[in-house]
């Protein structure tokens, strides 16, 4: 059974890049286009890892993390937070909300794989 | 005003930093674009400057400031390391060393060297490959032996999906199979207050080998900010002390985190912001360790006395306690001895520098290779070894190696080789200084020895012994005095120093192919396992390691009355010394005397004794200078009943046996 990973991002190109990269590496990937869809998916199924973008319409990544972590079933599921350099201070906020790590956009596929391997195994 | 302790701490720190600085500069000579080493040199300079200023060395601080600026230029890519820069930097190093020792060199030197440093980094036109050092090399700084790592992850680490086990696995991937992990459970709350999802444990990890710091830190990607992470590089020189977990009382109880801990972290080069490095490493004044060793020696003696009394009283309970104390005393002895063990690498920097200087002054090109610098020896041995080794390395380069032209003519590679190798062999350490030079000229040495009256024309002395004559006082064949061999010790001091360490020296040399000096040294000088023997009501100790066999004295030898005899052992004739006669003891020998076969330098001698008493922890006490002429004894020890037993010098006994054998052969002829 390949490990399942949820990617929450409104940008199709990012979702695609993440999906392709991870699928090639043998993971199975579920895509969610915003926080609300992401929460729905995350609560319905326990993923090996969740990756979420910060800048999304309706619900920010930070809000998504807070909402997800309020559900006890999220305990032990690692979340990686995607942001850009300019969004200083968010890293700490995301960590406080319950993210395990973060990645700064733009990133290379190798970096993504290294982080996913480290976090999801 | 600085108190003595603070001063001492500063001195020790400066010493370590200077060692690192010199080491770094010498590494840069060979690998000028190793940015990590450049950074190490810079850090060392920076710390010397900072602490120097703090401790009132203002001239030093301002000079080092300029020195540092030169390396800042290299570090930031504005300049590159050139052989000139290394040479100037080494001279600048010498000036700092002099200033640190309280010397007052000509102030003009400061300006002169500063100008030279500037010229070496900025004066020259930027070389074409100025951008070259951009690529980071993977080589770790030469001296790191292992990493000590202590980390505590945030309590919610597992809650948010982290996996400490995976981290440990990653560390094992980085550090290999010999990574050791210890769980730190000191922050575990009482069970009633425990949150089952929280992570309370910390981890203490040792990663052996020269691993890049970055590789270790990568494991903690994302978490370094939220966790406690102490990463300390253990350098070769420091690895000697097996780091007691608690700081002993000696370490300034009033300010535990203050001066004692800080310099340590700095020396550990890879800076460690939280200065708890003292947990893993502790620098202790050598005489304190000596004091412990003395007391352990006294303890072992007292313990032996207790054992003797207990054996007399035949009290079961007392005997039990004695056994416990015996075990503890032995354990204490072993760990104290381990404290005294110092790796040879602690003095290697000096030799690398020496070889650099020798290459400069002699114009000979050669590689200086060190093997086994991690080999550990008793601190005293290491200290006393420095001068003899300096002499022998200098000798190898000065007299052993040929000039590049001569080598080319002889069909050898122009680059010569000088190798210093060290290894353990049983209770001894073997150190070899090997060169691939012209070898020793036996005929010239014979001639000179005859001139000096060390032997006669017709002496039948084997080649190996002839070669050793170069170590006799006043012996020197056509010695050209170079700038370097002008100072320092003579060859005879080498012999004396090695013998004072109960070691021996052998020389092998192949004309045209080079010379090897082989030193054999005992691991330790403080306490040895001894064999107690009885001769005419007196007791003597022999180093147990020198004892090869114990035999009943054969009937026909027992009857003989000559001072010496031989016994056949594995098809080899071994001379026999009757200790009763050696010590001029009268009276009736024991009914069943024994022969103890002892060996040294591949030669053996049999000692006829009246009685074998047993093994004993022999705490070696030096004989007074009045008795130092008695070569047959190497020291004395105190026995359990308070009596003194003299320790027999095996090397001397073996020579004695050989002399008598030679004399007998002479008579027979």
Interface residues (C-beta under 8 A of the other chain):
Chain A: X49 X69 X75 X76 X77 X78 X79 X95 X98 X99 X100 X101 X102 X115 X118 X119 X121
Chain B: X156 X158 X159 X160 X161 X162 X163 X166 X170 X197 X221 X222 X223 X225 X226
